[in-house]
Amino acid sequence: MSQVTTHVLDAAFGTPAVGVAVELDRKGRDGWSEVASGATDGDGRIGALGPDRLEGGVYRLVFATGDYFQATHRPAFYPEVQVSFLVTGADHYHVPLLLSPFAYSTYRGS
């Protein structure tokens, strides 16, 4: 398992959000650079996003929520969701996203 994983749930339907494109970026002196990318599976999860070890620093997950809602034929307010977080060690960072067309929430999972 990689150091960063995610899980996207469609709170409006109460189901996993399948096929959401997600990008993992790292913040550097010259701005953001992509570390890895993937798409959620049939359970709404990405179990391996990026390398097994990340350098300490600020990272973000960028979820392509607009594309997901367009594919499910629903209007949505947020074309993407960006969640920034701090990597400080070799811990596992699980960053779930609860999603609906007009709201979202996130937390540090386990």
Rosetta blueprint (number, residue, H / E / L):
1 M L
2 S L
3 Q L
4 V E
5 T E
6 T E
7 H E
8 V E
9 L E
10 D E
11 A L
12 A L
13 F L
14 G L
15 T E
16 P E
17 A L
18 V L
19 G L
20 V L
21 A E
22 V E
23 E E
24 L E
25 D E
26 R E
27 K E
28 G E
29 R L
30 D L
31 G E
32 W E
33 S E
34 E E
35 V E
36 A E
37 S E
38 G E
39 A E
40 T L
41 D L
42 G L
43 D L
44 G L
45 R E
46 I E
47 G L
48 A L
49 L L
50 G L
51 P L
52 D L
53 R L
54 L L
55 E L
56 G L
57 G E
58 V E
59 Y E
60 R E
61 L E
62 V E
63 F E
64 A L
65 T H
66 G H
67 D H
68 Y H
69 F H
70 Q H
71 A H
72 T L
73 H L
74 R L
75 P L
76 A L
77 F L
78 Y L
79 P L
80 E L
81 V E
82 Q E
83 V E
84 S E
85 F E
86 L E
87 V E
88 T L
89 G L
90 A L
91 D L
92 H L
93 Y E
94 H E
95 V E
96 P E
97 L E
98 L E
99 L E
100 S E
101 P L
102 F L
103 A E
104 Y E
105 S E
106 T E
107 Y L
108 R L
109 G E
110 S L
